[in-house]
Amino acid sequence: MRMLVMFDLPVTTAMEKHNYRVLIKDLESLGFYRLQYSVYVKVCTSLVNARETEKSIKRILTGDGIVNTLILTEKQFANMHYLSGDKTDDVRSFSKRLLIL
């Protein structure tokens, strides 16, 4: 299963820009990678793991803005259609190559 984190954070002041950079750094340290500009995704081994990841994200949030999570099955994620732009060849995006130990 995959967890998407989508966010819209204000970046007007220096502190808001700092909070934005910290959020991205923290998401990457939790195992997320960028799917789009404000959309990050991570492979979760179970629903329990996804819920724990949500708790970790809540702990790192600071300031204003909107942060949403969405949990998808591998099949749902694999059915994503690219309507514009180039599909990534990043191995993390291929559910066929996913191996959970």
ABEGO torsion letter per residue (X at the ends): XBBBBBBBBBAABAAAAAAAAAAAAAAAAAGBBBABAABBBBBBABAAAAAAAAAAAAAABBEBEBBBBBBBBAAAAAABBBABEBBBABAAABAAABBBX
